Amino acid sequence: MIDPLAFIHPDATLGDNITVGPWSYIGADVTLGDDCIIESHVVIKGPSTIGKGNHFFQFSSVGEQCQDKKYAGERTQLIMGDRNTVREGVTIHRGTIQDQGITKIGSDNLLMANVHVAHDCVIGNQCILANSVNLAGHVEVDDFVILGGMVGVHQFVKIGAHSFVGATSFVNQDVPPFVICAGQPCVPRGINTEGLKRRNFEKESILAIRRGFKTLYKQQLPLDEALIQLSSVGDENVDSFVSFIQESNRGIIR
């Protein structure tokens, strides 16, 4: 159902069974998949491609041009998957040509009230960004990450899968997978055991990850030596831990 007080640009493409509330605006070059719900006073601008079953709450602003001063009106885009929940006051900006030109959000994510996702961010699947999380430009958030309320993430930081960042933390270096961290600046506190159990990780894998964390953070080894020891464990999850660290550009929290 499209409320008569909503504005839908004639160049927008809407799927089936879409609800658009009063005073909402859907601009040109926006594609919305089936079963999306757009509450009142929502703004969606393009180029944006948005999948099925997404729910946008009031006063969210999606697909707006970025706040980067280098942006000069180039054609960039937002790509969003399916079944995301975007709560009140969330802002999501399109990419820049200084990167891939795309801000990308996967599926089944919850973005709570007043979250900001800046240009060129990449968010995976089944993540939770609590109230007032702020992601600077070019941030990558892997699958199953939880960011507590009012977390701030520095530009170009990468946050590994299944990690957990405590509320009000400031993240200025990469967070390896499986790690719980908190503080200003953020420091490692342990592994996300409870989250891994909920996602049906085997006990042996959780134990290997815990041992890997101790090798990296508790034995006071130089990073190169810690990586050598981790590489010999022979567990695929620890291997992903090692790969993440080896590929880090900003360095990891320590």
N, C-alpha and C positions, 0 to 999 in steps of 0.2 A: 504494500500500500504506500503510495506516494502522497504525502500531505500537500494540499493545494498551496500552502504557504512556503513549501520548499522550492529551491531553484535547482533545476537540473539542466546543465548545458546541453544543447543539441548534439554536440560532438562527444558526449559521454556515452559509455556503453554499459548498460545494466543487465545483469542476469535475471533469472526468474526468482520470484518470491522474495523480493527485496522490500524492506520497510524503510522509509525516509520520513523523519519527523519534521515538524514545522520549523521554519527559519534555518534549515540546513542548506548548505551550498555544495553542489558537486560540479566541479569545473570541467573544462575541456580536456580531452585526452586522459580521462579517468576510465578505467575498466573495473567494474565490480562483479565478482562472481555471484553465484546463486546464494540465496538464504542469508544475505548480509542484513544487519539491522543498524540503521543510522538514526540515533536519537536526535532530539532537537538541538539546534545551534551548533551543529558539527560542520566543519569546513574540510573538504577533500579536494585538493588540486592535483593537476597532472603536469607532466606525464607520470601516472601512477597505475600500476597493475596490481589489483587486490583480489585474492582468491575467494573461496567459498566460506560461508558461515562466520564471517567476522562480525564483531559487535563493537560499535563505536559509541561511546557515551558522550553526553552533552559537553560542549565547549572544547572538544578535542580538535586539533589542527593537524591535518595529515597531508603530506606531500607538498608542503610549502617550500619555497626556495630557501636556501641555506643562509646562515648569518656570516659566512666567510667573506671577508672584504675583497678577496680575489675573485669572487663569483661575479660574472659579467653577463648573466642572462643566458648562458649556454644551455643547451637541451640536456638535462640530466633526468634521472628518474628514481622512483621508489617502487620496489617490488616486495609484495607481502604475500605470504602463504595463506593457509586456511585456519579457521577456528581460533583466531586471536581475539582476545578481549582487551580493548583499549579504553581505559577509564577516563574520568572527567579531567579536563585540562591537559591531557597529554599532547606534546608537540613532537612531530616526526618530520624531519627535513630531507629533501632530496640530496643526491650526491653532488660531487664537483668533478670537473675534468682533470683536476690534479691527481685524482685517484681513478677508479673505474667508472665514475659517473653514476654510481648506483648506491643507494641506501637499500639494504636488503634485510627483511625480517622473515623468519621461517614460519612454522605453524605451531599452534597450541600454546602460545605464549600469553602471559598475563602481564600487562603494563598498567600498574596501579596509578592512582591520581597524581597528576602533575609531573609525570616522568618526561624527561627530554631526551630524545634520540637525535643526535646531530648528524650532519652530512657524512656520508660514506661509511656509516656504521654497518656492521654485519652482525645480526643476532640469529642464533640457531633456532632449535626447536625446544619446546617445553621448558622455557625459561620463565622465571618470575622476577620482575623488577618492581620492588615495593615503592611506596609513595615517595615522590620527589627525588628519585634516582636521576642523576645527570650524567649522560655519556657525552664526552667531547667528540670531536671529529675523528673518523678513521678507527674507532674502537671495534674490536671483535669480541663477541660473547658466544662461546660454544654452547652445545646442547646441555640442558638440565642444570644451568647455572641459576643460583638464587642470589640476588643483590638486595641487601637490607635497606630499610628506609634511609633516605638522604645520603646514600653513597654517591661519591663523586669519582669519576674515572677520567684520568688524563688522556689526552689525544694519543692515538697509535698504540694504546695498551691492548693486550690480548688476555682474555680471561678463559682459562681452560675448562673443559667439560666437567660437570658434576662438582664444581667448586662452590663455595659459599662465602660471601663477603658480608661481615657484620655491619649493622646499622651505623650510620654517620662516618664510615671509613672513607679515607682518601687513597685511591689506588693510583700510584704513579709508575709502577713496573708490572710486568706480566705476572699473572697468577697461574701456576701450574694446575693441571687437572687434579681433581679430588681433594684439593686443599681447602681448609677453613682458615680464613684470615680476617683480621680486624685491626683498626687503629689509624692514626694520622701521623705519619704515613702507615700504610697497611703492612702488617707483619704476619707470618704464618703462625697458626696456633695448633694445628693438627690436621687430620683428614676427616672428610665428611662421611663418617661411618654410618650414621643414621640414614643419610640420603642414599648411600650405596646399598644398604639393606633393603630400603623401600623399592629400589630398582632391581632387586633380585640378583645382586652380585654374589658369587659364591664366597663362602667363608675363607677359602684358600686365597682367593684373589684379594679380598679385603686385607688379609694378613700380609700378603706380599706388598700391597700398596702402603700399609702402615710401616713395614720394614723399610721400604724405599724412602718414605718420608723421614724416618730416623737417620738413614744414611745421608740424606741430603742436608738435613737441618739440625740434627742433634750430635753428630760426631765431629763437627767442626773441621770437616775435610775441605780442602780446596775443591772448587767446583769440578775441575777436570777429573780429579781423582774420584770424586763422588759419582760422576757419570760413568766412569769405567766400572765401578762396583755395581751400579744399577744395571748396566748393560749385560751383566753376567747372570742376572736373576732368572731370566727365561720365562717371564710372565708377560702376556701381551699388554696388560694394563700398565705395568711398569715400563714396558717398551714405549708406550704412548707418552708416558711421563717423560722419558728420556728424549724422545723426538721433539716434544714441545719445548723443552729447555734448550736443545741444540738449535732450534729454529728461532728462538727468541731474539728479537732485535733490540728491545729496550732493557734486557736483563730481567731476571726474575726477582720477586720479593724474597728477601733473606733476613 
